[in-house]
Amino acid sequence: MASISFRVLGPLEVRVAGRRVPIGGPKPRMLLAALLLQPNVAVTADVLTEVLWPGAAPRSAPANLRTYVHSLRRRFGEFGDRLQSRPSGYTALVEPGELDLAEFEDHAHRAFTEPDRERAAGLSETACGFWRGEILEDLPHSHTWAATVARVTELRLAVREHRLKALIDRGDNADAIAELRGLVADHPLREELWEHLVLALDGAGRTTEARQACEEAERVLREELDAQPGPRLRGLRSRLARPVSVRQLPLDLPDFTGRDGLVGDLTALLRANSGTRPTVAVLSGPPGIGKSALAVRVAHAVRDEFPDGQVHLDLGGTSEAPRQPMDMLAELLRALGVADAALPKGLAERAALLRSRFADARLCVLLDDAGAAAQVRPLLPGTGGCAVLVTGRRRLPDLSGAHQFDVDVLTGAEAAALLDGIVGAPRTAAEPAAAAQILRACGHLPLAIRVAGAKLTHRPAWTLRLFAARLQDEQRRLDELRVGDLAVRASVALSYEQLPMKAARAFRGLGALGPVRFPGWAVSALLGSDGSTDSDELDLLIDAHLVETASTDATGNPRYRLHDLLRCFATEQQGSPREDLRRVLEGYLALATEAARRMPIHFFGMTEVDGRKPLWRPENDTLLADPTAWFAAELRAGVLAVTTAVDHGFDDLAWRLAVSFTPYFDLRGHSEDWLRTHEIALAAARRAGDVRGQAIVLRNIGQVDLYRDAYPESEEAFGESHRLFTSVGDDRGRAIALAGLATALRFRGAIDGSHEHAQRALELFRQVGDRHGEAVAMIAVGAAWMARRCYATAGRWLGDARALAAEIGDRHREAHAFKRLALLCQHQGNLSAAREHVDRAIAIFDELGDDHCVGYANQNLGELCLCTGDLAHARLLLVNSLNVHRRNGDRRSEAEVAGLLGELHDTLSQPERSQDYYERARALWHELEGGAIRDEVPDSPPRLRSVSG
């Protein structure tokens, strides 16, 4: 017996007796679609007229409707009576089992109400099977359908979620993950999908990916809606959260004395933290009163209450340049596991991300030496169970919600116990009156007592009566011990005068280093020793509490610091030769230069300057066992060293220091540090009259300007660099500058100029015998030929470049050649070869630890997947690449990927999403110098070429 079926869950289709019936042109199809969306219900002629002729119906519309209905009846044959005329319009009569939409809705509702989980899963599976694409995807949608389409689309998504949940419950996580990846890409703001994806990944044992999915969901909701995830997703994130593993508290002084009442109040306050509201306590008092020691003691006492760790941050409030919230937020976020590439650029965004991290953790945070409430506010949690201890010279009454504690001098008993602990109880017991006199002279100020005790300890032949007598003279006391603001200075002066000559010289020199955590060899540099081991003078300074061990750095070596008050005192002292500080700066320069040379990636630029006098350097080969870790440990100190060199008149070292850190800036994407140090370095090189130095610095500035999409500035810097290299006869420098200029021109679409400069660079590299540079220039020439669509020529250049890079062991350049060859093969239609090349490039970049280049190579892989029809994989790679480029501020690459995503959604017949991406790409290209295109763009799809050009 003949049957009829209607399908709207995909392209519109009618089948009679199993055969597809031709429905006719667009108007009959639109009319039938409107009727089938409301089966067995009369659809008025007015509504049908609006569907077929929105806003502009002809006078013949009623007659036309009758004609279209008649045509459809005739095509339906014996089932023509399914289209019925009604007084107000027309009705499509549909019996059970004939309309896929009705069947889908029936199975969906039965799935939701079926108590048996297996049957419910089967009903969901069947319901999903009715869909062949998007609803009526071959027809333009009428606004009169909007409610129905939205309802059915939402129901479909709910059914898919129901089915996926059943898969996850059964343990079929792999199948669920594959589908959920696509769903979260299509519906990134739907938290339920993220929850299912996280559960599936976790169930499959892919815990790291589950955490990453949580973080990605958090980022999307924050960026798109300025909202936090809901409680269920937050709960999943908390359950999956990796241990913070941050234990930054300084040593709890073993001879800490007194403060029992204050310690008890503070520990009780922090332990009373309910976990729903952060606790903030501010400890304020004069210099030398022991605020930091007290805060450290309390933080150690409550460690068990805060299992996620303890964070210590020095705010530098007493320094000449207090630390800025932007920099401190970056340090805190890194400590909590946020990569540099993921750091937001704005202050408000960084503070918001920090609050998000704090919200799901129980951390004790110690903010030491705060200068003002404005410095502290961005660093505070907004919710959750964290506790914050803030120390500072001044009270912070404008820090709303904080508990204020004044730290006073020690009581008589506490001061006596402190002196006993330092000097020894038998010694003080032998002269109790003299001990009491000393304490009174110290004003019970903890730092002063420690200084006095250290002096007595290092002078065992002295009696306490003798020292007490020295303090009796009022003028002498002003030199040795004072109270109030000057008390700290007098106390530090007393301790300083106890030091041996060489230790005092080292102390004065350490003050000039600025607010940094310095390595042990810095003391050797100040004293002119070889630096093979930490000096005895450093041990003396640590024992006198003038230097403290701050942390262990990424290389496993201890780092030290001067308390800011002690550092300020040290800088006031005279008599430390300028050459002492110069040796420290030379040590940083020598180590950075050698570390750059040992990096696994050959830096295309200059980090060494020939013909200069030898530099002082520590004779300790273990320091650079891992050059990348050394740079990571010394990043902040190295950046500050550039400014320190300028401040002390060492312009020749300032620009060289900046240049020596450039390979690490480049590897880890520290563009802000790169640009800031090089602006200082350029001025220093100019003051020093060092033309070659100016040329090197300008070359590096041109490179970072490229990364910032500042192409006119980049061309100007490269051009000026080339002019200066030419003036000093440095052909290798000329070649490097020309290669950079070629890249800048190619990015702007000036292919002829780019080709010319790359050829000139190649000739110069060959003349000077720089084979690494030769490989770079050959890749640039090949890229220019590829941009001209001369693929055979481009292939020869790129192949020769790859062979040369392999021959000289330049793996990084070899990977870049593979990446270009992949693009060439893609242009030529050889997609399998392209995939092979890009896979080899990714493998090399990954082996070298170059995460940035891995990200960009993944963009190429996503494009290849798009070309081969692997749309799900392409979408995942391209969406991830788009997010990476946004975080890095790379607008050019963001424009490329947006165009590719536009093409992808074109292929998926999703015109609205496709148009959104094309418009985004068009806007970005317009910003980038009026739509200039990269060499890859001319062979991209026509739609992409139109938006990028």
PyMOL commands that set and color helices and strands:
alter all, ss='L'
color gray80, all
select helices_A, chain A and resi 26-36+45-52+61-82+100-113+117-129+143-170+173-186+191-203+207-225+231-240+260-271+291-301+303-305+325-335+340-342+347-359+373-379+412-423+425-430+432-442+446-457+464-472+474-480+485-498+501-511+521-527+536-543+564-572+578-598+621-624+627-647+651-660+662-668+671-688+691-707+711-727+731-747+751-768+771-787+791-808+811-827+831-848+851-868+871-888+891-907+911-927+937-939+942-948
alter helices_A, ss='H'
color red, helices_A
select strands_A, chain A and resi 4-7+13-16+19-20+43-44+83-85+89-92+246-247+279-284+309-314+364-370+387-392+403-406+518-519+548-552+558-561
alter strands_A, ss='S'
color yellow, strands_A
deselect
rebuild
show_as cartoon
